[in-house]
Amino acid sequence: MISAQEAYYIKKELNEKFEDPRISCDFSIFSLEPFQLLLHVQEDVDELSTELRYGLSRKIRSQLTQLNARVGGEPVRTVYVISAPLISDRSYCVILQ
């Protein structure tokens, strides 16, 4: 399990350093167990394509590697970006493992 302090660090660092020319977005903490972030897309887009979500997951994982981010003492190896339509049409759940 990740501590609230570690989760906050990851969220804060991603919000400060994550940039992608394809979308403007911000992150918030969604759940600590399992650790999930909420990715909110700030533009008016219908839905992120599977290809774009895959590219984002790779970029987020790369950024987390640079930050030496850990979840439960282990480095983040897998990042999933899935839609979260119950929250909003422009929100995506980012699951870190």
C-alpha positions as CSV (number, residue, x, y, z in Angstrom):
1,M,0.0,0.0,0.0
2,I,1.1,3.5,-0.7
3,S,1.2,6.2,2.0
4,A,-0.8,9.4,1.6
5,Q,2.5,11.3,1.6
6,E,3.9,9.2,-1.3
7,A,0.6,9.5,-3.2
8,Y,0.6,13.3,-2.8
9,Y,4.2,13.5,-4.0
10,I,3.5,11.6,-7.1
11,K,0.4,13.6,-7.9
12,K,2.2,16.9,-7.2
13,E,5.2,16.0,-9.3
14,L,3.1,14.8,-12.2
15,N,1.0,18.0,-12.2
16,E,4.2,20.1,-12.1
17,K,6.3,18.2,-14.7
18,F,4.0,16.1,-16.9
19,E,3.5,17.7,-20.3
20,D,2.0,16.3,-23.4
21,P,1.5,18.3,-26.6
22,R,-1.7,16.3,-27.4
23,I,-3.7,17.2,-24.3
24,S,-3.8,19.6,-21.4
25,C,-4.6,17.7,-18.2
26,D,-4.2,17.5,-14.4
27,F,-4.0,14.7,-11.9
28,S,-5.8,14.2,-8.6
29,I,-5.7,11.3,-6.1
30,F,-8.6,8.9,-6.6
31,S,-7.7,5.9,-4.4
32,L,-4.8,4.8,-2.2
33,E,-5.6,1.1,-2.3
34,P,-5.1,0.2,-5.1
35,F,-3.3,3.5,-5.9
36,Q,-5.2,5.3,-8.6
37,L,-5.0,8.8,-9.9
38,L,-7.7,10.7,-11.7
39,L,-6.6,12.3,-15.0
40,H,-8.9,15.2,-16.0
41,V,-8.6,16.4,-19.6
42,Q,-9.1,20.1,-19.8
43,E,-10.0,20.3,-23.5
44,D,-13.3,19.5,-24.9
45,V,-12.6,16.1,-26.6
46,D,-15.1,13.4,-27.2
47,E,-12.9,10.6,-25.9
48,L,-9.2,9.8,-25.9
49,S,-8.5,7.1,-28.5
50,T,-6.9,3.8,-27.4
51,E,-3.7,4.8,-29.1
52,L,-3.6,8.1,-27.3
53,R,-4.3,6.4,-23.9
54,Y,-1.5,3.9,-24.6
55,G,0.9,6.7,-25.4
56,L,-0.1,8.6,-22.3
57,S,0.4,5.5,-20.1
58,R,3.9,5.1,-21.5
59,K,4.7,8.8,-21.0
60,I,3.3,8.7,-17.4
61,R,5.3,5.6,-16.6
62,S,8.5,7.2,-18.0
63,Q,7.9,10.3,-15.9
64,L,7.3,8.2,-12.8
65,T,10.6,6.4,-13.5
66,Q,12.4,9.7,-13.7
67,L,10.9,10.7,-10.3
68,N,11.9,7.3,-8.8
69,A,8.3,7.0,-7.7
70,R,7.4,3.9,-5.8
71,V,4.1,2.2,-4.9
72,G,4.4,-0.1,-1.8
73,G,8.1,0.2,-2.0
74,E,8.2,-1.1,-5.6
75,P,8.9,0.9,-8.7
76,V,5.9,1.5,-10.9
77,R,6.0,-1.0,-13.7
78,T,2.6,-0.7,-15.3
79,V,0.3,2.2,-15.9
80,Y,-3.2,1.8,-17.2
81,V,-5.3,4.7,-18.4
82,I,-9.0,3.8,-18.6
83,S,-12.1,6.0,-19.0
84,A,-14.1,7.0,-15.9
85,P,-17.5,8.0,-17.4
86,L,-19.2,7.9,-14.0
87,I,-17.0,10.8,-12.9
88,S,-17.1,12.9,-16.0
89,D,-16.8,12.6,-19.8
90,R,-13.3,14.0,-19.7
91,S,-12.0,12.0,-16.7
92,Y,-9.7,8.9,-16.9
93,C,-8.6,6.6,-14.1
94,V,-4.8,6.0,-14.0
95,I,-4.0,2.8,-12.3
96,L,-0.4,2.4,-11.1
97,Q,1.2,-1.1,-10.4
